[in-house]
């Protein structure tokens, strides 16, 4: 992405070194505003990559339905062209600025989108940078759980080691792959502002586990589509290969990709985020349509 001339968002909280204290999300489904998932709870906000780092670290993904962490590996070159990969020898302040610039593009894009489609001001989320663990409005989270959005405090939580894992272990490097992750989590914030998160939670509370999973998939695919809407709004900043980076990331974190790698078989009824094909398809749909209305996964007969 060409971000050299873009502003940096001021909605950044640097809480690295603070520590999370404890694992998991107490009180899910109550004041925390997490999504219930059939008989369990999906935690505070929908995590873009539930199971990704769970598989990496050998954790049962069912224990991670509640939140997560994530990290952005520092870049090697100028802002706007970070090389997501090994953190060795990299200046973390460069990636900090990259994250702040990407967040600013989401603020500007969604402010304009809300004015056109919603008719009300957009209220941007805060983005919390942390390392190791963090306490959120949804409880304590560990980095191994992946990036997440907490609707209770309207904040996106990001640990800067996540993109290194996405690059090295899952073959999805690149600055736009990193930007897609941020845009997806901001997509969950958009869902929260529009009341979609609350409606999905209510529907899941009345559903079986299988049906709850299916609702979760539609929530996640909509966030992918909203990330595509953001990408279209910032098309002038894209460079050749950027969209392909996002597609590789979406493919790498598809439920079918992760399940096949972990257990050698795919169980569609257990999907919570959607298959690789579904995730890429809805991101592309968002880029093509460019509207919130076009991202109504709940109205789609097939996803």
C-alpha positions in Angstrom: 0.0 0.0 0.0 1.1 3.5 -0.7 0.8 5.1 2.7 3.6 7.6 2.8 1.3 10.6 2.4 -1.4 9.3 4.7 -2.1 10.6 8.2 -1.7 8.6 11.3 -4.6 7.9 13.6 -4.5 9.2 17.1 -6.8 6.4 18.3 -3.9 4.2 19.3 -3.2 2.9 22.8 0.2 1.4 23.4 -0.1 -1.1 26.3 2.8 -3.3 25.4 4.5 -4.6 28.5 1.4 -4.3 30.6 0.6 -8.0 30.6 -2.8 -9.7 30.5 -3.0 -11.5 33.7 -4.9 -14.7 33.3 -6.2 -16.6 30.3 -9.7 -16.5 28.9 -12.7 -14.2 29.0 -14.7 -14.2 32.3 -18.4 -13.3 32.1 -18.8 -13.9 28.4 -22.2 -13.3 27.0 -23.1 -10.9 29.8 -21.7 -7.4 30.1 -18.9 -8.3 27.8 -21.2 -8.5 24.8 -19.6 -11.6 23.3 -21.3 -13.9 20.8 -22.7 -17.1 22.2 -21.9 -20.2 20.1 -24.6 -22.8 20.7 -23.8 -24.3 24.0 -20.7 -22.2 24.5 -19.6 -18.6 24.1 -17.7 -17.1 21.2 -16.2 -14.4 23.4 -16.0 -10.6 23.1 -16.1 -9.9 19.5 -15.4 -12.2 16.6 -11.8 -13.1 16.1 -10.5 -13.1 12.6 -8.4 -16.1 13.0 -9.8 -18.3 15.6 -7.8 -21.4 15.5 -4.8 -20.1 13.6 -2.5 -19.6 16.5 -4.4 -22.2 18.4 -3.2 -24.7 15.9 0.3 -23.2 15.9 0.6 -23.6 19.7 -1.4 -26.8 20.0 -4.3 -25.3 21.8 -7.8 -26.6 21.4 -9.6 -23.8 19.4 -12.8 -24.4 21.4 -11.0 -22.9 24.4 -10.2 -19.8 22.4 -13.8 -18.8 21.7 -13.7 -15.6 23.5 -11.0 -13.3 22.2 -7.4 -13.2 21.2 -4.3 -11.3 20.5 -2.2 -10.7 17.6 1.0 -9.0 16.6 2.3 -7.0 13.7 5.8 -7.9 12.8 7.9 -4.7 12.4 8.9 -3.7 8.8 12.3 -3.3 7.2 11.7 -0.4 4.9 9.8 2.9 4.7 6.3 3.4 6.0 3.8 2.2 3.5 6.0 -0.7 2.4 6.5 -2.8 5.6 7.8 -6.3 5.0 5.8 -8.5 7.2 8.0 -11.4 8.4 10.7 -12.0 10.9 11.0 -9.3 13.4 14.8 -9.6 13.7 16.6 -6.3 13.0 13.4 -4.4 12.3 12.3 -1.1 13.7 9.0 -1.5 15.6 8.2 2.2 15.3 7.9 1.8 11.5 5.2 -0.9 11.9 3.6 1.2 14.6 3.2 4.0 12.1 2.0 1.6 9.5 -0.8 0.4 11.8 -1.7 4.0 12.7 -1.9 4.9 9.0 -4.0 1.9 8.1 -6.4 2.6 11.0 -6.6 6.2 9.8 -7.7 5.0 6.4 -10.5 3.0 8.0 -11.6 6.0 10.0 -11.8 8.2 6.9 -13.4 5.5 4.7 -16.1 4.5 7.2 -16.9 8.1 8.1 -17.7 8.7 4.4 -19.6 5.4 4.1 -21.7 6.0 7.2 -22.6 9.5 5.9 -23.8 8.0 2.6 -25.5 4.8 3.7 -26.3 5.1 7.4 -27.0 8.8 7.8 -25.2 9.1 11.1 -21.6 9.9 12.2 -19.1 7.1 12.4 -17.6 6.5 15.8 -14.1 5.0 15.3 -12.7 2.3 17.6 -9.5 2.6 19.6 -6.7 0.2 18.6 -4.7 -1.3 21.5 -1.2 -2.5 20.8 -0.1 -5.2 23.3 2.4 -7.9 23.8 2.0 -11.3 25.5 -1.3 -10.6 27.1 -3.8 -7.8 27.9 -6.9 -7.0 29.8 -9.8 -5.8 27.8 -13.4 -4.8 28.5 -14.1 -8.4 27.6 -11.6 -9.9 30.1 -8.0 -11.1 29.8 -6.5 -12.3 26.6 -3.3 -14.0 25.5 -1.4 -13.2 22.3 -1.8 -16.8 21.1 -5.5 -16.2 20.5 -5.0 -13.8 17.6 -6.2 -10.2 17.0 -9.7 -9.4 18.3 -12.4 -6.8 18.7 -14.2 -6.3 22.0 -17.6 -4.7 21.7 -17.8 -3.9 25.4 -15.1 -1.2 25.1 -15.2 -0.8 21.3 -11.5 -1.5 20.9 -9.4 -3.6 18.5 -6.6 -5.5 20.2 -3.4 -6.3 18.3 -0.2 -7.9 19.3 2.6 -7.3 16.9 3.8 -10.9 16.6 0.7 -12.1 14.8 1.7 -11.0 11.3 5.1 -12.8 11.7 3.1 -16.0 12.3 0.8 -15.3 9.4 3.9 -14.8 7.1 6.2 -17.6 8.3 3.8 -20.4 9.2 0.9 -19.7 6.9 2.6 -18.2 3.8 0.7 -15.0 3.8 3.2 -12.1 4.0 2.8 -8.5 2.9 1.7 -5.2 4.0 -1.8 -5.5 2.5 -2.3 -8.9 4.2 -1.6 -7.0 7.5 -3.9 -4.2 6.5 -6.7 -6.7 5.7 -6.4 -8.2 9.2 -6.9 -4.7 10.7 -9.7 -3.9 8.3 -11.5 -7.1 9.2 -11.4 -6.3 12.9 -12.7 -2.8 12.2 -15.4 -4.5 10.2 -16.6 -6.1 13.5 -16.7 -2.6 15.0 -18.9 -1.5 12.1 -21.2 -4.5 12.8 -21.3 -3.5 16.5 -22.3 0.1 15.6 -25.1 -1.1 13.3 -26.5 -3.5 15.9 -25.6 -6.6 13.9 -23.4 -8.1 16.6 -26.2 -7.8 19.2 -28.7 -9.4 16.8 -26.3 -12.3 16.0 -25.7 -12.9 19.7 -29.4 -13.0 20.4 -30.0 -15.5 17.5 -27.1 -17.7 18.7 -28.5 -17.8 22.2 -31.6 -19.5 20.8 -29.8 -21.9 18.5 -28.1 -25.3 18.6 -24.3 -25.4 18.5 -24.4 -26.2 14.8 -26.8 -23.4 14.0 -24.7 -21.1 16.2 -21.6 -22.0 14.2 -23.5 -21.1 11.0 -24.4 -17.7 12.4 -20.8 -17.1 13.4 -19.7 -17.9 9.9 -22.0 -15.3 8.4 -20.8 -12.7 11.0 -17.2 -13.4 10.0 -17.8 -13.4 6.3 -19.6 -10.1 6.6 -16.5 -8.6 8.3 -14.5 -9.9 5.4 -16.9 -8.2 3.0 -16.7 -5.0 5.0 -12.9 -5.2 4.7 -13.4 -5.4 1.0 -15.6 -2.2 1.1 -12.7 -0.5 2.9 -10.3 -1.8 0.2 -12.4 -0.4 -2.6 -12.6 3.0 -0.8 -8.8 3.0 -0.7 -8.2 1.6 -4.2 -5.9 4.5 -5.1 -3.5 3.4 -2.4 -3.2 -0.1 -3.7 -0.3 -1.5 -5.6 0.0 -4.5 -7.9 -0.2 -7.7 -5.8 -1.9 -6.1 -2.8 -5.3 -7.8 -3.4 -3.5 -11.1 -4.0 -1.8 -10.7 -0.5 -5.2 -10.3 1.1 -6.5 -13.4 -0.8 -3.6 -15.5 0.4 -4.3 -14.4 4.0 -8.0 -15.2 3.7 -7.2 -18.6 2.2 -4.6 -19.3 4.9 -7.2 -18.7 7.7 -10.1 -20.4 6.1 -11.7 -23.0 8.4 -11.2 -25.8 5.8 -7.5 -24.9 5.4 -6.9 -25.0 9.1 -8.9 -28.1 9.8 -7.2 -30.1 6.9 -3.8 -29.0 8.2 -4.6 -29.9 11.8 -6.6 -33.1 11.4 -6.4 -34.1 7.8 -10.2 -33.8 7.3 -12.8 -31.0 7.0 -15.9 -30.8 9.1 -18.1 -28.0 7.6 -20.7 -28.0 10.4 -17.9 -27.0 12.8 -16.8 -24.0 10.8 -17.0 -20.7 12.7 -15.3 -18.3 10.2 -16.0 -19.8 6.8 -14.0 -21.7 4.2 -11.1 -20.2 2.2 -13.3 -19.9 -0.8 -16.1 -18.2 1.1 -13.7 -15.7 2.8 -12.1 -14.7 -0.5 -15.4 -14.5 -2.2 -17.0 -12.2 0.3 -13.9 -10.0 0.4 -14.0 -9.7 -3.3 -17.7 -9.0 -3.2 -17.1 -6.1 -0.8 -14.4 -4.7 -3.2 -16.8 -5.0 -6.1 -20.0 -3.6 -4.6 -18.4 -1.1 -2.2 -21.5 -0.8 0.1 -22.6 -2.1 3.5 -25.9 -3.2 2.0 -23.9 -5.5 -0.4 -22.4 -7.3 2.5 -25.6 -8.7 3.9 -24.5 -12.3 4.5 -27.6 -12.9 6.6 -29.9 -12.4 3.6 -27.8 -14.5 1.2 -29.4 -17.9 0.5 -25.9 -19.3 -0.1 -22.6 -18.0 1.3 
